[in-house]
């Protein structure tokens, strides 16, 4: 990052900073790593630089990590996202925030995932309007919605707001991979919130989308949503028929948690609802 050819001088300067107590050294050069002893010292050093210099350094750091440290790119995409953002490269920052958010959701680090999605959305504000930008926002909002419903519950207003915005954007783009899951998220919101008629309308939309796609996971999820909503309306016979139909849609080797924003295996929910209907 320093662009110096004089490795000895660089090592000497680093030793000076370590000896002064400004940095902490781990390991032995040239494999040593360094970090600031205090966060305030790091912030002070960062703020002492001219803004243009900070931007240039962040962009250079991001570029070098991508070129020379691929393992860090895979393990710590949020580091790349931060440096690209500070380096005025918002499109790249958004890509890495999305990757970081996906990883956090996969390990149930929900609060981190929500913050990473918000960071990505903030960076989107610096990107000109385009279909590519809208697609990136749909992906971020879909993941943000998953995080919010896990943290706050299905009927939280932020869940509806997030999925509704994603749905509105998706209607301007021909094919959106997350569309089905976005509609499932909205169905959950209205269903849990007690707006059963609106939920049934969304369940029927899911049914149409699943039939057009033909994927077993979508067909089963749509049948479950419709059956559960009919049960809540008191239409027990129709609900039971729909839920039994959903069970017949099981196909070995299919991930039946893939279309649920909550990440649950929908087949478990089907059996629970059927028990209630039969009772």
C-alpha positions, 0 to 999 in steps of 0.5 A, spaced: 500 500 500 505 504 501 508 503 494 515 504 497 521 500 494 525 500 500 522 495 504 528 496 510 525 503 511 518 501 511 520 496 517 524 501 520 518 506 521 514 500 523 518 498 529 518 506 531 511 506 531 511 499 535 516 502 540 513 508 541 506 504 543 502 507 537 502 500 534 502 493 537 506 487 533 504 480 532 509 475 529 516 476 526 517 480 520 516 479 514 510 475 516 508 480 522 501 483 523 500 490 526 494 493 529 493 500 533 493 499 540 487 504 541 481 505 536 482 513 538 489 513 535 487 509 529 481 514 528 486 520 529 491 518 524 485 516 519 482 523 520 489 527 520 490 525 512 487 529 507 480 527 504 483 525 497 489 521 500 484 517 504 480 515 498 486 514 494 489 509 500 482 506 501 481 504 494 488 502 493 487 497 500 481 494 497 485 493 490 491 489 493 486 485 498 483 483 492 489 481 488 494 478 493 489 476 499 483 472 496 482 468 502 481 474 506 476 476 500 472 470 501 472 470 509 471 477 510 467 480 504 465 486 509 473 488 509 472 489 502 466 492 502 468 498 507 474 499 503 471 500 497 466 504 500 471 509 503 474 509 496 468 512 492 467 505 489 460 504 491 458 499 486 464 494 488 462 496 496 455 494 494 457 487 491 461 485 497 456 488 502 451 483 499 456 477 500 457 479 507 450 479 509 449 473 505 454 469 509 452 472 516 444 470 515 447 463 513 451 463 520 445 466 524 449 472 525 442 476 524 444 483 527 450 483 523 446 481 517 441 487 518 447 492 519 451 489 512 444 490 508 443 497 511 450 499 509 449 496 502 443 500 501 446 506 503 452 505 498 446 504 493 444 511 494 451 513 490 449 509 484 446 512 478 439 509 477 439 503 472 436 496 472 443 493 475 442 498 481 435 496 482 437 488 482 442 489 487 437 493 491 432 487 491 437 482 493 439 487 499 432 488 501 430 481 500 436 479 505 434 485 510 427 482 510 429 476 512 433 479 518 428 483 520 423 478 521 427 473 524 429 479 529 423 482 530 417 477 528 413 477 522 408 482 523 413 488 524 412 494 520 419 494 517 418 487 515 412 489 510 416 496 508 422 492 506 419 487 502 414 491 499 419 496 496 423 490 494 416 487 490 415 494 487 422 494 484 421 487 482 415 489 478 419 493 473 424 488 472 423 482 467 426 476 471 428 477 479 430 470 482 428 473 489 421 475 487 417 469 489 421 469 496 419 477 497 412 475 496 412 469 501 415 475 506 409 479 504 404 473 505 407 472 512 407 479 514 399 480 512 398 473 515 401 474 522 398 481 522 391 478 521 389 481 514 387 474 512 384 476 505 390 480 503 394 474 505 389 469 501 390 474 495 398 473 496 397 466 497 394 465 490 399 469 487 404 465 489 400 459 487 400 462 480 408 464 480 409 456 482 405 453 477 408 457 471 415 456 474 414 448 476 419 448 481 417 443 487 420 447 492 415 453 490 409 449 488 410 446 496 411 453 499 405 456 495 400 450 497 402 451 504 401 458 504 394 457 501 392 452 505 394 455 512 390 461 510 384 458 508 385 454 515 385 461 518 379 463 514 375 457 517 375 453 511 377 447 514 376 442 508 379 446 503 385 447 507 386 440 508 385 438 501 390 444 499 395 441 505 395 434 503 396 436 496 402 440 498 405 434 501 404 430 495 409 435 492 415 433 496 421 431 491 427 427 494 433 432 494 429 438 494 431 444 499 424 445 502 427 451 506 429 455 500 423 459 499 421 461 506 424 467 508 425 464 515 429 459 513 425 453 516 423 447 512 416 448 510 414 441 510 414 441 518 410 447 518 405 443 513 404 437 518 403 442 524 398 446 521 394 439 518 394 437 526 390 443 527 386 442 521 384 435 523 383 437 530 
